[in-house]
Amino acid sequence: MTKYNRDTTQGEDYMKAGILERLECLTVREVPDPRLERGSIILKVRACSICSTDLRIFHYGHPRVRLPHILGHEIAGEVIAVGEGVKGYGLGDRVAVTPTVACGECFYCRKGQHVYCQRRKSFGYQLAGGYAEYLYIPPEAVAYGVLNRFPQTVSFVEASLAEPLACCLRAQRSAGVSAGTVVAIIGAGPIGLMHARLARANGATQVILVERDTARLGGRDLEGVSSVVDSSREDPQTAVAGYTEGRGADVVIVACSSPEAQTQSLHLAGNGGRVNFFGGLPPEKPLITIDSNVIHYREISVQGAHGSTPKDNYEALEMIARGIVKVSDLISHTFPLESIVEAFRFAESREGMHVAVCP
């Protein structure tokens, strides 16, 4: 008998969770287990990767996060309880979680633009996140389809990266990365490398990686990367021009949280190029200065990228499962839930790649 089919009159059970008590104060303590309700599902969390957004919330908070709260939105787990009325899921299903639950009724949802939902709720934001032993999937999230299954050949840690890969998919689709495209990516962390591999899978003929700390690439698989520009030693604009016969890149993706990189990105794009700000900036440094004439006379399009849908998440899992985009080496370190404070510190150190917490 599991804790989710026991006699609940015997009192409450408790689980361990990583709680952001207040800004820069993360603890591990016991909280009541989520209760199974009609239409809901309970997951045993097997892996929850640390996103740079989690680190920003840790330091600066977020308007959609009320503390104390359980963060974490890059989640993979196992179905251990299924509420009455739920169809299509069974005990033992291995699933990845799409973080955002759209209402389906607002102006944007009626247009099919669910990522802009005016009443959206997200795991790790309004909803409890994945830095815990168990995760409650409410009925509206189950109905929206936030859970996508994946096979035994994909590990839980790999599946937790379906969320960032889904965001990359949506960003590259919006930026028009396709056959014959030349792509420049600023930032060679795990997300930058993920973008590089995805760009190749999408048909890019050249993928130029720009990074100021190339030492962190030592021993990394640069699959899909045509050229690496060390921006601490050479001018990226000159280097990218040199690799593209003076034209510049068709698409520039800023895969890091850097105002300087966003400013620089405009100068790496060719005429009619598209620049995608994939990495958000910290609240204390949200402003950049640009030469708007570069945008005007060279007809450069600048766009942001944020979030994904269950369909994007499904496509990301398929790409991982079929080996189209390799992610296994992008998680360099895993930590138990009890060591979540150490995990956050390590993630901030940039000594490794992506970091996962495995309750």
Backbone hydrogen bonds in HBPLUS format (Angstrom, degrees):
<---DONOR---> <-ACCEPTOR-->    atom                        ^
c    i                          cat <-CA-CA->   ^        H-A-AA   ^      H-
h    n   atom  resd res      DA  || num        DHA   H-A  angle D-A-AA Bond
n    s   type  num  typ     dist DA aas  dist angle  dist       angle   num
A0005-ASN N   A0002-THR O   3.11 MM   3  5.58 171.9  2.11 116.5 118.1     1
A0010-GLN N   A0007-ASP O   3.14 MM   3  6.05 169.4  2.15 125.8 128.4     2
A0033-ASP N   A0013-ASP O   2.98 MM  20  5.71 166.0  2.00 136.4 135.5     3
A0015-MET N   A0031-VAL O   2.87 MM  16  5.61 164.5  1.89 167.1 169.0     4
A0031-VAL N   A0015-MET O   2.88 MM  16  5.61 155.0  1.94 158.4 166.1     5
A0133-GLU N   A0016-LYS O   3.08 MM 117  5.91 150.8  2.17 174.7 171.8     6
A0017-ALA N   A0029-ARG O   2.99 MM  12  5.76 146.7  2.11 148.2 156.9     7
A0029-ARG N   A0017-ALA O   3.10 MM  12  5.76 155.1  2.17 160.1 160.9     8
A0018-GLY N   A0131-TYR O   2.75 MM 113  5.36 174.6  1.75 158.1 159.7     9
A0019-ILE N   A0027-THR O   2.71 MM   8  5.31 154.2  1.78 154.8 162.4    10
A0027-THR N   A0019-ILE O   2.91 MM   8  5.31 164.5  1.93 149.1 152.2    11
A0020-LEU N   A0069-HIS O   2.83 MM  49  5.38 170.0  1.84 162.7 159.2    12
A0069-HIS N   A0020-LEU O   3.17 MM  49  5.38 148.1  2.27 125.0 133.4    13
A0021-GLU N   A0025-CYS O   2.87 MM   4  5.65 136.8  2.05 163.2 177.0    14
A0025-CYS N   A0022-ARG O   2.95 MM   3  5.30 142.8  2.10 147.9 138.6    15
A0024-GLU N   A0058-PHE O   2.79 MM  34  5.34 145.7  1.90 155.2 161.7    16
A0040-SER N   A0037-GLU O   3.04 MM   3  5.41 163.6  2.06 136.2 135.9    17
A0039-GLY N   A0084-GLU O   2.93 MM  45  5.79 139.3  2.10 137.6 150.5    18
A0083-GLY N   A0040-SER O   2.76 MM  43  4.97 156.1  1.82 166.4 161.5    19
A0041-ILE N   A0137-ILE O   3.09 MM  96  5.09 154.3  2.16 140.4 147.9    20
A0137-ILE N   A0041-ILE O   2.83 MM  96  5.09 167.3  1.84 171.8 167.8    21
A0042-ILE N   A0081-ALA O   2.98 MM  39  5.05 163.4  2.00 140.7 143.2    22
A0080-ILE N   A0042-ILE O   3.00 MM  38  5.90 170.7  2.01 156.1 159.2    23
A0043-LEU N   A0135-LEU O   2.90 MM  92  5.07 165.3  1.92 147.5 152.5    24
A0135-LEU N   A0043-LEU O   2.94 MM  92  5.07 152.4  2.01 139.1 145.4    25
A0044-LYS N   A0078-GLU O   2.77 MM  34  5.15 161.6  1.80 151.7 156.0    26
A0078-GLU N   A0044-LYS O   2.94 MM  34  5.15 156.8  2.00 138.6 144.5    27
A0045-VAL N   A0133-GLU O   2.97 MM  88  5.51 150.5  2.06 131.3 139.1    28
A0046-ARG N   A0076-ALA O   3.00 MM  30  5.95 160.0  2.04 140.0 145.8    29
A0047-ALA N   A0076-ALA O   3.13 MM  29  5.37 151.7  2.22 157.3 151.6    30
A0076-ALA N   A0047-ALA O   2.93 MM  29  5.37 152.6  2.01 163.7 163.0    31
A0048-CYS N   A0357-VAL O   2.82 MM 309  5.22 145.3  1.94 147.9 159.2    32
A0357-VAL N   A0048-CYS O   2.88 MM 309  5.22 172.4  1.88 134.7 137.3    33
A0049-SER N   A0074-GLU O   2.92 MM  25  5.23 142.8  2.06 147.3 149.5    34
A0050-ILE N   A0355-VAL O   2.81 MM 305  5.69 167.6  1.83 169.4 168.2    35
A0054-ASP N   A0051-CYS O   2.92 MM   3  5.28 127.7  2.20 105.7 118.5    36
A0056-ARG N   A0052-SER O   3.02 MM   4  6.40 149.0  2.12 144.1 152.6    37
A0057-ILE N   A0053-THR O   2.89 MM   4  6.19 159.8  1.94 152.6 157.9    38
A0058-PHE N   A0054-ASP O   2.88 MM   4  6.07 152.3  1.96 144.1 152.3    39
A0059-HIS N   A0055-LEU O   3.20 MM   4  6.48 148.1  2.31 141.0 147.5    40
A0060-TYR N   A0056-ARG O   2.72 MM   4  5.76 168.9  1.74 160.3 164.3    41
A0061-GLY N   A0057-ILE O   2.82 MM   4  4.12 146.2  1.94 114.0 120.6    42
A0065-VAL N   A0062-HIS O   3.00 MM   3  5.27 168.3  2.01 119.1 121.4    43
A0129-GLY N   A0070-ILE O   2.88 MM  59  5.14 144.6  2.01 120.8 128.9    44
A0131-TYR N   A0071-LEU O   3.21 MM  60  6.12 156.4  2.27 163.9 156.8    45
A0130-GLY N   A0072-GLY O   2.96 MM  58  4.66 153.7  2.03 109.5 117.7    46
A0097-VAL N   A0075-ILE O   3.03 MM  22  5.51 163.3  2.06 153.1 152.0    47
A0077-GLY N   A0095-VAL O   2.90 MM  18  5.60 163.7  1.92 163.9 169.3    48
A0095-VAL N   A0077-GLY O   2.92 MM  18  5.60 170.2  1.93 161.2 164.4    49
A0079-VAL N   A0093-ASP O   2.93 MM  14  5.27 161.0  1.96 149.6 155.8    50
A0092-GLY N   A0079-VAL O   2.81 MM  13  5.19 174.3  1.81 153.8 151.8    51
A0086-VAL N   A0083-GLY O   3.21 MM   3  5.87 161.2  2.25 139.1 139.5    52
A0093-ASP N   A0090-GLY O   3.15 MM   3  5.80 159.0  2.19 138.6 139.0    53
A0150-PHE N   A0094-ARG O   3.00 MM  56  5.85 140.0  2.16 147.2 150.0    54
A0096-ALA N   A0148-ASN O   2.84 MM  52  5.41 156.1  1.90 152.4 157.1    55
A0148-ASN N   A0096-ALA O   3.09 MM  52  5.41 162.5  2.12 151.9 157.5    56
A0098-THR N   A0146-VAL O   2.76 MM  48  4.71 155.7  1.82 137.9 146.0    57
A0123-PHE N   A0099-PRO O   2.98 MM  24  5.09 154.7  2.04 132.0 137.0    58
A0101-VAL N   A0121-LYS O   2.66 MM  20  5.24 168.9  1.67 169.9 174.0    59
A0121-LYS N   A0101-VAL O   3.07 MM  20  5.24 158.4  2.12 142.6 148.8    60
A0110-ARG N   A0106-CYS O   2.94 MM   4  6.13 158.1  1.99 159.0 164.6    61
A0111-LYS N   A0108-TYR O   3.00 MM   3  5.04 134.7  2.21  97.1 110.3    62
A0113-GLN N   A0108-TYR O   2.88 MM   5  5.06 151.8  1.96 154.7 146.1    63
A0112-GLY N   A0109-CYS O   2.96 MM   3  4.92 158.1  2.00 103.5 110.1    64
A0116-TYR N   A0113-GLN O   3.07 MM   3  5.87 158.7  2.12 121.6 127.7    65
A0117-CYS N   A0114-HIS O   3.04 MM   3  5.09 164.6  2.06 112.2 114.3    66
A0125-TYR N   A0122-SER O   3.06 MM   3  5.30 155.2  2.12 126.3 127.8    67
A0127-LEU N   A0122-SER O   3.04 MM   5  5.72 165.9  2.06 143.5 142.9    68
A0124-GLY N   A0127-LEU O   2.76 MM   3  5.67 142.5  1.89 137.1 145.6    69
A0141-ALA N   A0138-PRO O   2.96 MM   3  5.36 128.4  2.24 110.1 123.8    70
A0142-VAL N   A0138-PRO O   3.01 MM   4  6.36 157.4  2.06 157.3 164.7    71
A0143-ALA N   A0139-PRO O   2.90 MM   4  6.10 165.4  1.93 153.4 157.3    72
A0144-TYR N   A0140-GLU O   3.02 MM   4  6.07 141.1  2.18 129.9 140.1    73
A0145-GLY N   A0141-ALA O   3.12 MM   4  6.32 128.7  2.39 137.2 149.0    74
A0146-VAL N   A0141-ALA O   3.28 MM   5  5.87 172.0  2.29 155.5 157.3    75
A0145-GLY N   A0142-VAL O   3.13 MM   3  5.24 138.9  2.31  98.4 110.0    76
A0154-VAL N   A0151-PRO O   3.11 MM   3  5.74 165.4  2.14 116.3 120.9    77
A0159-ALA N   A0155-SER O   2.93 MM   4  6.17 161.7  1.96 148.8 154.3    78
A0160-SER N   A0156-PHE O   2.97 MM   4  6.22 136.4  2.16 142.2 152.9    79
A0160-SER N   A0157-VAL O   3.22 MM   3  5.22 130.2  2.48  93.9 106.7    80
A0161-LEU N   A0158-GLU O   2.93 MM   3  5.46 148.7  2.03 111.6 121.2    81
A0162-ALA N   A0159-ALA O   2.99 MM   3  5.27 163.0  2.02 110.1 114.4    82
A0165-LEU N   A0161-LEU O   3.09 MM   4  6.18 160.3  2.13 146.6 152.9    83
A0166-ALA N   A0162-ALA O   2.79 MM   4  5.82 147.7  1.89 142.2 150.6    84
A0167-CYS N   A0163-GLU O   3.13 MM   4  6.48 151.3  2.22 147.8 155.3    85
A0168-CYS N   A0164-PRO O   2.94 MM   4  6.26 152.2  2.02 146.6 154.5    86
A0169-LEU N   A0165-LEU O   2.83 MM   4  6.11 154.5  1.90 149.2 156.3    87
A0170-ARG N   A0166-ALA O   3.05 MM   4  6.33 163.0  2.08 148.4 151.6    88
A0171-ALA N   A0167-CYS O   2.98 MM   4  6.18 156.7  2.03 146.1 153.0    89
A0172-GLN N   A0168-CYS O   2.88 MM   4  6.06 166.3  1.89 157.2 160.0    90
A0173-ARG N   A0169-LEU O   2.95 MM   4  6.08 151.9  2.03 147.2 155.5    91
A0174-SER N   A0170-ARG O   3.04 MM   4  6.18 157.5  2.09 143.6 149.3    92
A0175-ALA N   A0171-ALA O   2.90 MM   4  6.13 146.9  2.01 144.0 153.8    93
A0176-GLY N   A0172-GLN O   2.99 MM   4  5.98 114.8  2.43 133.5 146.8    94
A0177-VAL N   A0172-GLN O   2.99 MM   5  5.31 173.1  2.00 152.6 154.1    95
A0176-GLY N   A0173-ARG O   3.30 MM   3  5.21 150.2  2.39  95.4 104.1    96
A0181-THR N   A0178-SER O   3.07 MM   3  5.66 158.6  2.12 145.6 144.4    97
A0180-GLY N   A0203-GLY O   3.03 MM  23  6.23 146.3  2.14 148.5 138.0    98
A0205-THR N   A0181-THR O   2.91 MM  24  5.82 137.1  2.09 136.3 149.7    99
A0250-ASP N   A0182-VAL O   2.90 MM  68  5.22 135.3  2.10 130.6 144.3   100
A0251-VAL N   A0182-VAL O   3.12 MM  69  6.48 158.2  2.17 158.6 161.5   101
A0183-VAL N   A0206-GLN O   2.91 MM  23  6.13 173.9  1.91 155.4 155.0   102
A0208-ILE N   A0183-VAL O   2.80 MM  25  6.24 162.9  1.83 158.0 163.4   103
A0184-ALA N   A0251-VAL O   2.87 MM  67  6.32 161.0  1.91 159.1 165.3   104
A0253-ILE N   A0184-ALA O   2.85 MM  69  6.33 159.0  1.89 160.1 166.9   105
A0185-ILE N   A0208-ILE O   2.79 MM  23  6.16 162.6  1.82 165.4 169.5   106
A0210-VAL N   A0185-ILE O   2.78 MM  25  5.99 170.4  1.79 164.2 163.5   107
A0186-ILE N   A0253-ILE O   2.88 MM  67  6.26 162.9  1.91 159.6 165.3   108
A0255-ALA N   A0186-ILE O   2.81 MM  69  5.66 144.2  1.93 148.0 160.0   109
A0187-GLY N   A0210-VAL O   2.80 MM  23  5.99 171.5  1.81 172.7 174.0   110
A0193-LEU N   A0189-GLY O   2.96 MM   4  6.24 163.6  1.99 160.6 164.7   111
A0194-MET N   A0190-PRO O   2.92 MM   4  6.02 147.3  2.03 136.2 145.9   112
A0195-HIS N   A0191-ILE O   2.86 MM   4  6.09 157.7  1.91 148.1 153.6   113
A0196-ALA N   A0192-GLY O   2.95 MM   4  6.23 151.8  2.03 143.7 151.8   114
A0197-ARG N   A0193-LEU O   3.03 MM   4  6.28 161.6  2.07 150.4 153.5   115
A0198-LEU N   A0194-MET O   2.94 MM   4  6.12 159.2  1.98 150.1 156.5   116
A0199-ALA N   A0195-HIS O   2.79 MM   4  5.92 158.3  1.83 150.8 156.9   117
A0200-ARG N   A0196-ALA O   3.18 MM   4  6.44 158.2  2.23 145.9 150.5   118
A0201-ALA N   A0197-ARG O   3.04 MM   4  6.30 157.4  2.09 142.8 149.5   119
A0202-ASN N   A0198-LEU O   2.82 MM   4  6.10 136.4  2.01 145.7 158.7   120
A0202-ASN N   A0199-ALA O   3.11 MM   3  4.95 125.5  2.42  90.1 104.6   121
A0204-ALA N   A0199-ALA O   2.98 MM   5  5.49 166.3  2.00 148.9 144.6   122
A0203-GLY N   A0200-ARG O   2.95 MM   3  5.12 159.6  1.99 106.8 112.7   123
A0226-SER N   A0207-VAL O   2.76 MM  19  5.17 155.2  1.82 141.4 149.7   124
A0227-SER N   A0207-VAL O   3.41 MM  20  6.79 156.5  2.47 143.9 146.2   125
A0209-LEU N   A0227-SER O   2.87 MM  18  6.21 168.3  1.88 163.2 161.5   126
A0229-VAL N   A0209-LEU O   2.71 MM  20  6.06 164.7  1.74 162.6 166.3   127
A0211-GLU N   A0229-VAL O   2.99 MM  18  6.28 167.9  2.01 172.5 173.4   128
A0231-SER N   A0211-GLU O   3.05 MM  20  5.73 145.6  2.17 116.5 124.8   129
A0216-ARG N   A0213-ASP O   3.22 MM   3  6.17 158.7  2.26 124.2 127.2   130
A0217-LEU N   A0214-THR O   2.96 MM   3  5.36 158.3  2.01 110.7 117.9   131
A0218-GLY N   A0215-ALA O   3.13 MM   3  5.58 167.7  2.15 114.4 118.0   132
A0220-ARG N   A0217-LEU O   2.86 MM   3  5.19 165.7  1.88 133.4 135.4   133
A0225-VAL N   A0222-LEU O   2.99 MM   3  5.52 164.8  2.02 136.0 139.9   134
A0233-ARG N   A0230-ASP O   2.97 MM   3  5.61 161.9  2.01 118.9 124.8   135
A0234-GLU N   A0230-ASP O   2.99 MM   4  6.12 148.4  2.09 155.1 164.9   136
A0239-ALA N   A0235-ASP O   2.97 MM   4  6.19 162.4  2.00 156.4 162.2   137
A0240-VAL N   A0236-PRO O   2.80 MM   4  5.92 173.3  1.80 157.8 159.2   138
A0241-ALA N   A0237-GLN O   3.03 MM   4  6.09 158.1  2.08 142.2 148.9   139
A0242-GLY N   A0238-THR O   2.94 MM   4  6.11 148.6  2.04 141.5 150.3   140
A0243-TYR N   A0239-ALA O   3.06 MM   4  6.42 142.1  2.21 145.8 155.7   141
A0244-THR N   A0241-ALA O   3.16 MM   3  5.15 145.2  2.28  97.6 108.0   142
A0246-GLY N   A0241-ALA O   2.67 MM   5  4.21 163.6  1.70 148.9 143.3   143
A0247-ARG N   A0244-THR O   3.10 MM   3  5.49 169.2  2.11 114.8 117.6   144
A0249-ALA N   A0268-LEU O   2.89 MM  19  6.15 167.2  1.90 157.1 154.6   145
A0270-GLY N   A0249-ALA O   2.78 MM  21  5.19 166.5  1.80 144.2 141.1   146
A0274-ARG N   A0250-ASP O   2.87 MM  24  6.29 159.7  1.91 151.2 156.3   147
A0252-VAL N   A0274-ARG O   2.86 MM  22  6.33 155.3  1.92 156.8 163.9   148
A0276-ASN N   A0252-VAL O   2.77 MM  24  6.16 165.7  1.79 167.4 172.3   149
A0254-VAL N   A0276-ASN O   2.88 MM  22  6.20 171.6  1.89 169.6 170.9   150
A0278-PHE N   A0254-VAL O   3.09 MM  24  5.49 129.5  2.36 127.6 142.1   151
A0279-GLY N   A0254-VAL O   3.04 MM  25  6.24 140.3  2.20 161.3 164.1   152
A0262-GLN N   A0258-SER O   3.14 MM   4  6.46 154.8  2.20 149.2 155.6   153
A0263-THR N   A0259-PRO O   3.03 MM   4  6.33 160.6  2.07 151.0 155.9   154
A0264-GLN N   A0260-GLU O   2.90 MM   4  6.06 161.2  1.94 148.5 154.2   155
A0265-SER N   A0261-ALA O   2.94 MM   4  5.96 142.2  2.08 143.3 152.3   156
A0267-HIS N   A0264-GLN O   2.98 MM   3  5.66 140.4  2.14 118.2 128.1   157
A0268-LEU N   A0265-SER O   3.06 MM   3  5.27 155.4  2.13 106.7 114.4   158
A0273-GLY N   A0270-GLY O   2.91 MM   3  5.09 141.5  2.06 140.6 135.2   159
A0272-GLY N   A0298-ARG O   2.80 MM  26  6.10 169.6  1.81 175.6 173.2   160
A0301-SER N   A0273-GLY O   2.96 MM  28  6.41 161.6  1.99 160.2 163.3   161
A0275-VAL N   A0301-SER O   2.72 MM  26  6.06 166.5  1.74 167.7 172.6   162
A0303-GLN N   A0275-VAL O   2.86 MM  28  6.26 158.2  1.91 164.4 171.8   163
A0277-PHE N   A0303-GLN O   2.81 MM  26  6.21 166.3  1.83 164.1 165.7   164
A0285-LYS N   A0282-PRO O   2.93 MM   3  5.50 159.2  1.98 120.5 127.4   165
A0294-VAL N   A0291-ASP O   3.00 MM   3  5.76 151.9  2.08 120.4 127.2   166
A0296-HIS N   A0292-SER O   2.93 MM   4  6.22 162.1  1.96 149.8 155.4   167
A0297-TYR N   A0293-ASN O   2.87 MM   4  5.76 165.1  1.89 147.4 149.9   168
A0298-ARG N   A0294-VAL O   3.26 MM   4  5.73 145.1  2.39 127.1 136.5   169
A0299-GLU N   A0295-ILE O   2.96 MM   4  5.33 108.6  2.49 129.2 139.2   170
A0300-ILE N   A0295-ILE O   3.13 MM   5  4.72 146.9  2.24 122.8 132.2   171
A0312-ASP N   A0309-THR O   3.04 MM   3  5.12 114.7  2.49  99.3 114.6   172
A0313-ASN N   A0309-THR O   2.97 MM   4  6.31 159.8  2.01 155.5 161.5   173
A0314-TYR N   A0310-PRO O   2.89 MM   4  6.13 151.6  1.97 144.4 151.9   174
A0315-GLU N   A0311-LYS O   3.00 MM   4  6.28 161.6  2.03 150.7 154.9   175
A0316-ALA N   A0312-ASP O   2.89 MM   4  6.16 153.7  1.95 149.0 156.8   176
A0317-LEU N   A0313-ASN O   2.99 MM   4  6.25 160.9  2.03 150.4 154.6   177
A0318-GLU N   A0314-TYR O   3.00 MM   4  6.27 154.6  2.06 148.5 155.8   178
A0319-MET N   A0315-GLU O   2.98 MM   4  6.26 154.8  2.05 147.7 154.0   179
A0320-ILE N   A0316-ALA O   2.99 MM   4  6.28 153.3  2.06 149.2 156.6   180
A0321-ALA N   A0317-LEU O   2.82 MM   4  5.99 169.1  1.84 153.8 157.0   181
A0322-ARG N   A0318-GLU O   2.94 MM   4  6.00 152.7  2.01 147.2 153.9   182
A0324-ILE N   A0319-MET O   2.86 MM   5  4.91 133.4  2.07 151.2 157.7   183
A0325-VAL N   A0319-MET O   3.34 MM   6  5.64 161.2  2.37 118.7 120.2   184
A0323-GLY N   A0320-ILE O   3.15 MM   3  5.19 158.3  2.20 103.7 110.2   185
A0330-LEU N   A0327-VAL O   2.88 MM   3  5.24 157.4  1.93 115.7 123.4   186
A0354-HIS N   A0330-LEU O   2.83 MM  24  5.80 150.2  1.92 172.1 166.9   187
A0332-SER N   A0354-HIS O   2.98 MM  22  5.91 142.5  2.13 148.8 156.9   188
A0356-ALA N   A0333-HIS O   3.06 MM  23  6.54 159.7  2.10 151.9 158.1   189
A0335-PHE N   A0356-ALA O   2.89 MM  21  6.37 148.7  1.99 154.7 165.0   190
A0358-CYS N   A0335-PHE O   2.80 MM  23  6.05 164.5  1.83 161.6 166.7   191
A0339-SER N   A0336-PRO O   2.89 MM   3  5.44 152.8  1.96 115.1 123.7   192
A0340-ILE N   A0337-LEU O   3.09 MM   3  5.22 144.9  2.22 124.5 119.3   193
A0343-ALA N   A0339-SER O   2.89 MM   4  6.19 151.8  1.97 149.6 159.0   194
A0344-PHE N   A0340-ILE O   2.90 MM   4  6.17 156.1  1.96 150.6 154.7   195
A0345-ARG N   A0341-VAL O   3.08 MM   4  6.36 161.4  2.11 147.1 152.4   196
A0346-PHE N   A0342-GLU O   2.87 MM   4  6.10 160.9  1.91 151.5 156.7   197
A0347-ALA N   A0343-ALA O   2.89 MM   4  6.09 157.6  1.94 148.0 154.5   198
A0348-GLU N   A0344-PHE O   3.03 MM   4  6.26 153.1  2.10 148.2 154.6   199
A0349-SER N   A0345-ARG O   3.11 MM   4  6.33 131.4  2.35 139.2 152.2   200
A0349-SER N   A0346-PHE O   3.06 MM   3  5.04 132.5  2.30  95.6 109.0   201
